[in-house]
Amino acid sequence: MSSAPRKTSRPTGTRRNRERLACRPCRQRKLKCDRSVPCSSCVRRRAAACCSYGPSSDNAENMDGTDNTSNNPEWRVHAYSRLGQLESLVETLVRQRTEATVTANDDTLPTTPTEGQGAIGLSSGGLDAPSPSHLIQSGMTHWSAVLEDIQAFRRTLMTFAAENTDAMLSTPRAAAGIGVMFGTHVSNTLSIEDILKRHLPSQRDTDRLVSIYFRDRSAAAPFIHASQFQRQYRDFWNTPGETSSLWISILFSILHIAATTATMWRDIERIRVGFAEAAAQCLALGEYFLPKPFAIEALLLYTQSQYITSLEIPPFMGSLLSIIVRLATTAGYHREDGASGLSPFAKEMRRRTWSVCAQLDLLISFHMGLPSSVQFSAWNIQAPNNLLDSDFDEDSVQLPTARPDTEFTGVTFCILKQRFMGVFEKILQQVLLISAQKPTDDDVDLLDIEIKTIYDTLPDIYRTRPLNSSVIDSSKLIVTRLCISLIYYKCLCVLHRPHVSKFRANSIRECYVASTALIRIITDVYTECTTGGRLETEEWFMKSITWRDLLLGSTTLCLVLCATNWSMDESPMDRSETLALLETARAVIQAEQARSENKDSSSVLSIIDTAICEFRDQQDRGTRLSATGEAVPLPTSVEGMSYDRTCWNWESSENGVSNDFELAHFSGFMGVPDRRL
């Protein structure tokens, strides 16, 4: 018997290069292909440039023959880069053609609306495609048709990326884990219709709250454009079921902030909490952790609504900001060239969003004693332009000239604050330095000069001034002025505080000036933010970050008192005035503590109480003087300390932000138990 012929097996991983019966896009989309060049399907989708046949390279296709090019991140990055170069080249040709046409026709006929620049306008996707009538006149070989192909290819790439992201989450394994971790499983029991029915007020009340939010621009986020939002808001009421869950989250965060600032809503805690809950639920339903439209803005506004409505800075705030920073970086918000193909409007709004994101992350990270998630050296996007929302819109071909810094707009504070944040980030890097090489006095002095130079170059309208000198100023301008002053003095406190423990005379003096300024500014504003005060609508200003600045100033002043206790004659301060200022700070903290329990406030109160008692007694008894009445000289190191109760670990407290307010160290120094434990 003859044995049956054996099958010859091909080596694993090899396949025949068969002739393809469909082009690559049709194979990927599983469409019928008529094998034209280009095929009719690709022409209909305006993807003629992608239509190709024949075997693909191993890098472009999987072993099963399916196209894998769009799933390759490196390929997409390269494709976007080449598209950007090609689009720039075509735009350059357009400008050159327009200039040549205008020059040639200068003495003849005016340029028609369908020629030159009038034929094109910028949109969110770069240049708009020419009108159909223009294509008919010019034919498919005209430059405008090439430009349309580029834009179609870019849209196809973006569609591939979105489809790939959705595909990754659609697998049962991924969906189960991610849904539980990020809360998207709520969609199984909760719909957007349920959220709206439960938490959204009547349209009349919603209109009022939205109006309050945009009228009070000091609390309004600059990355929410008023005119754009108004159009989106109108569309929402027309078709609420078709609106993005992430945009609805933005709406609920706006309602939450407005209800906090509006007197008539302020005492209705249940409604305000409901707005915050609805905003969070919409974030989960919209899968906020993915780089989707509105995701970054919705999550950032939700975070802002949390910190301006509470004294606390919850631990989850750092996690939220880390997600925001990662999403924004993934979407290219941190790079000026990461916005290629976007309209001037979209680019400017991205600048505003990134500016707020970076600043908020830095401030919250500092108050939590953590490094910032934003690496300032890794981004190059420009600061926002000083423009009113009415100065530009989605259909703007180009941005108008920025207004001068002296002209106050809703984004002025964001621009000026960004100048300080660059130096503040350097200061935090210095004080958080773990290496053996500690900053020298020259390093400290250089940063001191840099921060003071920025403040000295500010327009006079934003300089610190007493409230009684601002009687005709708007509350928005007053709050901007106050915020800039607090940032300035906070930078000085954080920079010099680690060196107070080394008895560095200049650092003691700078900390004294900065800490007393912080306390005076905040205690003066506190009464004006209460009901009936001039800043009644700005009660949010006294919340988490400003409140932490008050605690920072109070504990820093106590630290300066301790460092200068060695010699009353050489002290840079007026003891009586300093103790009176601490008593004022204590009264404000006690008043707020009675309304809302805060652990950090309790610990700081203990420190202030002990400091006042300790140094008031010394002042009354005239202690710390030698038997001959001569002042005891200021020691140059900690070895000269003679307090029996002193067990302050100076070395571990040098970074100044390791435990925010050094409560543990103060507790040891003053002999006060840490009530947080």
LINVEN-V841457 format. One line per field, one symbol per residue. ss: DSSP state (~ for helix, > for strand, _ for the rest). phi: phi as a letter, one per 30 degrees, with the letter a starting at -180 (. if undefined). Layout:
ss: ???
phi: ???
This chain:
ss: _______________________~~~~~~__________~~~~~___~~~__________>_____>_~~~_~~~~~~~~~~~~~~~~~~~~~~~~~~~~~~~~___________~~~~__>>__>>____~~~~~~~____~~~~~~~~~~~~~~~~~~~~~~~~~~~~_~~~~~~~~~~~_~~~~~___~~~~~~~~___~~~~~~~~~~~~~__________~~~~~~~~~~~~~_~~~__~~~~~~~~~~~~~~~~~_~~~~__~~~~~~~~~~~~~~~~~_________~~~~~~~~~~~~~________~~~~~~~~~~~~~~~_____~~~~____~~~~~~~~~~~~~~~~~~~~~~~~________~~~__________~~~____________________~~~~~~~~~~~~~~~~~~~~_________~~~~~~~~~~~~~~~~___~~~____~~~_____~~~~~~~~~~~~~~~~~~~~~~~~~~____~~~~~~~~~~~~~~~~~~~~~~~~_______~~~~~~~_~~~~~~~~~~~~~~~~~~~~___________~~~~~~~~~~~~~~~~~~~~~___~~~~~~~~~~~~~~~~~~~~~~~___>_____>______~~~__________~~~_________~~~~~~~~_______
phi: .dddddddddeejcadddddcbddeddddhcdccidbddddddddhbddcdabjdcdddcbdddjddcddddddddddddddddddddddddddddddddddddcecccddddccidddbbdbdcjdddddedddddcidcdeddddddddddddddddedddddddddddeddddddeddcidddddbbcdddddddcdddddddeddddddddcddcddddcddddddddddddddbddcdddddddeddddddddddddddcddcddddddddddddddddddhddcdceidddddddddddddcbbddcdeddddddddddddddediddbdddcdicdeddddddddddeddddddddddddcibdddccddcbbddddddbddddaadcddaddddddddcdbdceeddddddddddddddddddcdcddddddddddddddddddddddddeedcddadddcbdcdddddddeddddddddddeddddcedcddchdeddddddddddddedddddddeddddejddcedceedddeddddddddddddddddeddcddbddcddbceddddddddddddddddddddbdbddddddedddeddddddddddddidicdddiddddddcaddddbddddbdddddcddibdbichddddddddicddddd
